[in-house]
Amino acid sequence: MRRKDFLKTGGLLIASSLFNNCRGKVKKEKEYETGKGSLKVSTIIYELQLRQAWTLSRGTWNTRRNVLVRLEKDGIVAYGESAPIPRYNESAESNREFIHRALPVLEKDLWEYQDRWRELESLSPGQNAAKAALDMAILDWVGKSLRIPLYRFFGLDRNRTLPTTFSIGIDTVEIMQKTAESAPAFRRLKIKAGVADDKKHIEGLRQVTDRPLVVDANEGWKDRQQALEMINWMAERGVEFVEQPMPADNLEDHRWLKERVKIPIIADESVHKIQDVPALASAFHGLNIKLMKCGGLQEALRLAAVARAHDLKLMIGCMIESSLAIAAAATLTPLFDYADLDGNILINNDPFRGLTLEGDRWLLPDKPGLGVEPVIPEW
């Protein structure tokens, strides 16, 4: 879909995407199935089609290729999703290869889900999105086996899910303004930054909205003095906090920034595992935890607990994902301060249904497991 078509339909398009998944729009490739005994695992590399070109400081995308996992064991079918992150040397192919290399782990007792995650983690370094997909599928299986929603399994209140931000990618000022105007239900907007026109973009948005803004620089600012100037300038224009101002491995300059900025800085690309938290606590005011970066729901819970022990603010974020992975992350939002879970809103061929948006807050399905089901033919 061209950007101008997206803008013509505005907010109605966002709403309709959550319910009208036309089977004719489904595109899948490279289905692979294997199994042993009562276990059957199949994967699909699925191309998610973005509603408009998605530009960050690192590049531009029109599609993203995710891996969908179907796990069947003892007559119960569960699902997981990986959104591979090229920034960390992941691809749909490398994620899928890891998933099928992990079959011996999945053949063991899935009720021992904590042991299964540790075995997945030790199987090889990296490929965290693939680990997230398998962790998601295992916990979906556990919830369905117990016949309870996953939020209840975690002891969380589905009525306390957080409102999500709505993300606006880097574009012309006019396009960014119209995108902001097309999403009136969202109380907080997230703006991608880290380019030469950052000030022009923020000023343009302030001409059409007074809603709170958060900014994600995606490591785009390379000089700490530039980052300090930009952050404090943005603070005066209603920006609440800034994510990952500078490159992930540059903690020294982030520590310098933390002492001088007027608003919080939140780590994103710097965050992976719980071992990262102590060092990050000295350089940031909070963490953006993503299932695809850390390796799944279980590690996200551990990360959140360790971060709270270090008095850090918490945000739960996403990549470009379907309603399946967004449902998984939304389950944990009662434990967080902010949510950025709009990846499925930004696509036009969501392969799952069952997750409902009320205003800017996700309503978790009251069905076993993650509560969403695929609309992919013959899968």
C-alpha positions in Angstrom: 0.0 0.0 0.0 1.3 3.4 -0.9 1.7 6.0 1.8 -0.9 8.4 0.4 -3.4 5.5 0.4 -2.6 4.9 4.1 -3.2 8.5 4.9 -6.5 8.7 3.0 -8.0 6.0 5.1 -6.5 7.3 8.4 -7.8 5.9 11.6 -10.4 3.7 10.0 -7.7 1.7 8.4 -6.0 1.0 11.7 -9.2 -0.2 13.3 -10.1 -2.4 10.3 -6.8 -4.2 10.3 -7.5 -5.7 13.6 -10.6 -7.6 12.4 -10.6 -8.0 8.6 -7.8 -10.4 7.8 -8.6 -11.3 4.2 -7.4 -14.8 3.4 -6.5 -13.7 -0.1 -3.9 -11.3 1.3 -2.0 -14.1 3.2 1.5 -14.6 1.9 3.7 -17.4 3.2 6.8 -19.1 2.1 9.1 -22.0 3.0 6.9 -24.1 5.2 8.8 -26.8 7.0 7.4 -29.5 9.2 9.0 -32.2 11.4 8.4 -34.0 14.6 8.8 -37.1 16.7 6.2 -39.2 18.6 3.5 -36.9 19.9 5.4 -33.7 18.9 4.9 -32.0 15.6 6.5 -28.6 14.8 6.1 -26.6 11.7 7.4 -23.2 10.7 6.4 -20.7 8.1 8.5 -17.7 6.9 5.8 -15.1 6.7 6.1 -11.8 4.9 4.4 -9.0 6.9 3.4 -6.1 4.6 3.8 -2.7 6.1 1.1 -0.2 5.5 3.6 2.5 4.7 7.4 2.7 4.3 9.0 2.3 7.7 12.1 4.4 8.1 14.5 4.5 11.1 17.9 6.0 11.4 19.3 2.6 10.1 17.2 2.2 7.0 13.8 1.8 5.3 11.6 -1.3 5.0 8.3 -2.1 3.2 8.1 -5.7 4.4 9.5 -7.7 7.3 9.9 -11.5 7.2 8.9 -13.2 10.5 8.9 -16.9 11.4 5.6 -18.4 12.7 5.8 -21.6 14.7 3.1 -24.2 15.2 3.8 -26.6 18.0 1.5 -29.6 18.5 2.0 -32.0 21.4 -0.5 -34.4 23.1 -3.3 -33.0 21.0 -2.8 -29.4 22.0 -1.7 -26.8 19.4 0.3 -23.7 20.4 1.9 -20.9 18.5 5.0 -18.7 18.6 6.5 -15.9 16.5 10.0 -14.6 15.8 10.7 -11.2 14.4 14.4 -11.5 13.5 16.5 -8.4 14.1 19.2 -7.8 11.4 21.0 -5.5 13.8 22.0 -8.6 15.8 22.8 -10.8 12.8 19.4 -12.5 12.7 17.4 -13.5 9.6 14.2 -15.5 9.1 16.4 -18.3 7.8 18.8 -18.3 10.8 15.8 -18.1 13.2 14.1 -21.0 11.5 17.3 -23.1 11.5 17.7 -22.5 15.2 14.0 -23.6 15.8 14.5 -26.9 14.1 17.8 -27.5 15.7 15.9 -27.1 19.0 13.6 -30.0 18.4 15.4 -32.3 21.0 14.6 -29.7 23.6 10.9 -29.6 22.6 10.6 -33.3 22.8 11.2 -33.2 26.5 8.5 -32.3 29.2 7.1 -28.9 28.3 5.7 -28.5 31.8 9.3 -28.0 32.9 9.3 -24.8 30.9 12.0 -23.0 32.9 14.4 -25.9 32.2 13.4 -25.9 28.5 14.3 -22.2 28.3 17.7 -22.7 29.9 18.4 -25.4 27.4 17.3 -23.2 24.5 19.5 -20.4 25.8 22.5 -22.8 26.0 22.0 -24.3 22.6 23.8 -21.4 20.9 24.5 -17.7 21.5 22.2 -15.1 19.8 19.1 -15.9 17.8 17.1 -14.5 20.6 14.0 -13.9 18.4 13.9 -17.6 17.7 14.2 -18.4 21.4 11.3 -15.9 22.0 9.2 -17.8 19.5 9.8 -21.1 21.2 9.3 -19.8 24.7 6.1 -18.2 23.5 4.9 -21.5 22.0 5.8 -23.5 25.1 3.9 -21.1 27.4 1.0 -21.0 25.0 0.9 -24.8 25.2 1.1 -24.7 29.0 -1.8 -22.2 29.3 -3.9 -24.2 26.9 -3.1 -27.4 28.7 -4.3 -25.7 32.0 -7.3 -24.1 30.1 -6.4 -20.7 31.4 -5.2 -17.5 29.8 -1.5 -16.8 30.1 -2.1 -13.5 32.0 -3.9 -15.6 34.7 -1.0 -18.1 34.7 1.3 -15.2 35.5 -1.0 -13.9 38.1 -1.7 -10.6 36.3 -4.8 -8.5 35.9 -6.1 -8.2 32.3 -7.8 -4.9 33.2 -4.5 -3.3 34.0 -2.9 -3.5 30.6 -1.2 -0.3 29.6 -2.1 2.0 26.7 0.3 1.7 23.8 2.1 4.4 22.0 1.6 4.8 18.2 4.9 5.0 16.3 5.6 7.4 13.5 8.6 6.6 11.2 11.0 9.1 9.7 9.4 10.8 6.7 8.6 14.2 5.3 7.1 16.7 7.8 3.8 16.5 5.9 3.6 12.8 6.0 4.5 12.6 9.7 1.9 15.2 10.5 -0.8 13.4 8.6 0.2 10.1 10.2 -0.2 11.7 13.7 -3.6 13.1 12.7 -4.7 9.6 11.5 -4.3 8.1 15.0 -6.4 10.3 17.3 -7.2 7.5 19.8 -3.5 7.2 20.9 -2.7 9.4 23.9 1.1 9.2 23.4 3.0 9.2 20.1 6.4 7.7 19.5 8.6 9.5 17.0 11.6 7.9 15.3 14.6 10.2 15.2 18.4 10.2 14.8 18.7 12.1 11.5 19.5 15.7 10.4 15.9 16.8 10.3 14.9 15.9 13.8 14.1 19.4 14.9 12.1 20.1 11.8 10.1 16.9 12.4 9.3 17.7 16.1 8.4 21.3 15.2 6.1 20.1 12.5 4.4 17.6 14.7 3.9 20.3 17.4 1.9 22.3 14.8 -0.7 19.5 14.6 -0.8 17.9 18.1 -0.1 18.7 21.7 -0.1 15.1 22.8 2.9 13.8 24.8 5.7 12.5 22.6 8.5 10.0 23.2 11.5 9.9 20.8 13.5 6.9 19.7 16.9 7.8 18.2 17.9 4.2 17.4 21.6 5.0 18.1 21.4 7.8 15.5 23.3 10.5 17.4 27.0 9.8 17.4 28.3 12.8 19.4 27.4 13.2 23.1 27.2 17.0 22.9 24.8 16.8 19.9 22.8 14.2 21.9 22.6 16.5 24.9 21.6 19.5 22.9 18.9 17.5 21.1 17.4 15.9 24.2 17.2 19.1 26.2 15.7 20.9 23.2 13.1 18.2 22.9 12.4 18.3 26.6 11.2 21.9 26.1 8.7 20.7 23.4 6.8 18.1 25.4 9.0 15.0 24.8 8.8 12.8 27.9 11.8 10.6 27.3 14.3 9.5 24.6 15.3 6.0 23.8 18.8 4.9 22.9 20.3 8.3 22.0 23.8 6.9 21.1 25.4 3.6 20.0 24.6 0.7 22.3 28.2 -0.1 23.3 28.9 3.5 24.3 28.0 3.4 27.9 30.5 6.0 29.0 28.9 8.7 27.0 25.4 7.6 28.1 26.6 8.0 31.7 27.7 11.5 30.9 24.3 12.2 29.3 22.4 10.8 32.2 23.9 13.4 34.6 23.0 16.3 32.3 19.7 15.6 30.5 16.4 17.2 31.6 14.3 14.1 30.7 15.0 10.4 31.1 17.0 8.4 28.6 15.9 4.8 28.1 18.1 1.9 26.9 16.8 -0.1 24.0 19.5 -1.6 21.7 21.8 -1.9 24.8 19.4 -4.3 26.5 19.5 -8.0 26.1 19.9 -10.2 29.2 19.7 -9.8 32.9 23.5 -9.6 33.1 23.3 -6.3 31.3 21.2 -4.5 33.9 23.8 -3.5 36.5 26.0 -1.6 34.0 23.0 -0.1 32.3 21.6 1.2 35.6 24.5 3.6 35.8 23.9 5.0 32.2 20.1 5.1 31.8 17.0 5.9 33.7 15.1 2.9 32.3 15.0 0.0 30.0 12.9 -0.9 26.9 12.5 -4.7 27.1 11.5 -6.6 24.0 10.7 -10.3 23.8 12.7 -10.5 20.5 15.8 -9.0 22.0 15.9 -10.9 25.3 14.6 -14.3 24.2 11.0 -14.5 25.4 8.5 -14.0 28.1 10.5 -15.8 30.8 13.6 -13.7 30.4 11.5 -10.5 30.1 10.0 -11.3 33.5 13.5 -11.8 35.0 14.8 -8.6 33.3 11.9 -6.6 34.7 12.5 -7.9 38.2 16.2 -7.1 38.2 15.6 -3.7 36.6 13.1 -2.8 39.4 15.8 -3.9 42.0 18.0 -1.2 40.3 15.2 1.4 40.5 14.8 1.6 36.7 11.7 2.6 34.8 10.3 -0.1 32.5 9.0 0.0 29.0 7.9 -3.0 27.0 8.4 -2.7 23.2 8.1 -4.7 20.0 9.4 -5.1 16.5 7.2 -5.3 13.4 5.1 -8.3 14.7 1.7 -9.9 14.2 -1.0 -10.0 16.8 0.5 -13.2 18.2 3.7 -11.7 19.5 1.9 -8.4 20.5 -0.6 -10.5 22.6 2.4 -12.1 24.3 4.0 -8.8 25.2 0.7 -7.2 26.1 0.2 -9.9 28.7 3.1 -8.5 30.7 2.2 -4.8 30.6 0.7 -4.6 34.1 4.3 -5.0 35.3 5.6 -2.0 33.2 5.4 1.8 33.2 5.1 2.2 29.4 4.1 0.1 26.5 5.1 0.4 22.8 3.1 -2.4 21.3 1.8 -1.3 17.9 3.8 -3.6 15.5 0.6 -5.3 14.3 -1.2 -2.0 13.6 1.5 -1.1 11.1 0.9 -4.1 8.8 -2.0 -5.0 6.5 -1.9 -8.8 6.5 -2.0 -9.9 10.2 -1.9 -13.7 10.2 -3.6 -13.9 13.7 -6.8 -12.6 15.1 -8.4 -12.4 18.6 -6.6 -9.3 20.1 -8.8 -6.3 20.4 -7.8 -2.6 20.6 -10.0 -0.4 22.7 -8.9 3.2 22.2 -5.1 2.8 22.6 -5.2 -0.2 25.1 -5.1 -3.9 24.1 -7.9 -6.1 25.6 -6.4 -9.5 26.3 -8.5 -12.4 25.0 -10.1 -14.4 27.8 -9.2 -17.7 26.1 -6.6 -20.3 27.1 -3.0 -19.5 26.4 -2.3 -16.4 24.4 -5.9 -16.5 23.1 -5.2 -15.7 19.5 -5.7 -18.0 16.5 -4.2 -18.1 13.0 -6.1 -17.1 9.8 -3.6 -18.8 7.6 -5.3 -21.3 5.2 -4.4 -25.0 5.8 -2.1 -24.4 8.8 
